[in-house]
């Protein structure tokens, strides 16, 4: 049975600074307007699996209430070290049954790195005769000057790949998705490819999903194992002046989606 999955960084209210969003109307930074708009936007995308990042508890409540009217269920996993947000995964009950859901806080506090509090949410769903694993994550941003040995994202993605492989019972397929905070040329992407994961949007690697510092780039991803075939769904076009958040774009990221079928 084919299904659609998406990943979407919804922008935590706690990370909003007015000066960072010069093209955004003031009202679109107000959670009283933005939360209902996000809930409607996510519902309209109509994906069987919805993976969100930078989700705070009030936002989770707003989106969850809206999706529950369309027979979705969900789980929220918060980051550590006092951060206000986390990852939330929703699934449509008519398509999937929950088997397990656990929170993985990355063990990146050793050596040259301090603990980041960043997490992955590992959800196992039953899809007909198959078990499907979903790893929803928000990798920590590394500055371009960071030495390879000190990079959080490289350590985190390696830990996540191992955690997926060690999940019991074993899944027939895995999707690893989220906000990676890096471009397709990064060694993190190479690490996933080396582990046998395929990039759902491989034919469109320069499609922007966000415009940090007014520079459009792809930094959000859907990767999957070879037991799934993916057909990418292209997000709307943006440029460095697109108001994000703003009308039609209630976050500073775009949702990235793909249709999947079992091979």
C-alpha angles and dihedrals in degrees: 000000000000119000141180125235130185140187122208135172102212097191117247114243089227091065097051118113117177094225091058093063107049094159096048120101110238093243091062091063091055111097090215088069101026100051095056090044091052091049092052092043093053092046091050091054086068098203122163090222122036120190115188132184132198090033117163122196097259091048091048089052093050096047093040093052091052094046093046087066086063093049098260125146125197150179131216124210117188127212121248134242095055097299112153099223144051145163126300127193124195129185132188110248094216090062106030142035121206116244100168143336126195139172120235115197108197114247093221097131095097129094118354095353130079118221110278102192090226117145149188125220113217114200126179116202131185111231108183106295093348136084110220122197120209120193110191114187147160110210118210116256116250118202113240090248094058115121115240092245091055098046115121096199095057093051092044096050092048090051091048094051090051092047092053092050091049096049113121128245093037116245124230089224141004134211117198111192145153146089106325096176091223142085129255092261092063122113088239089069090047089053091056092047091050088053090057099261121140126213111238091211096042091130091056105037096153096055106126119235095174140008108221111185086004091294112123113221143146111259101145122079149188113201124177142180122255093259086078129061116210132208109193121229109210120228121225118279118263136178136192092280098049109122104244112200093030143103108332092006110069092174136044088246131059123235112252116207141174138182114239133198131183115255 
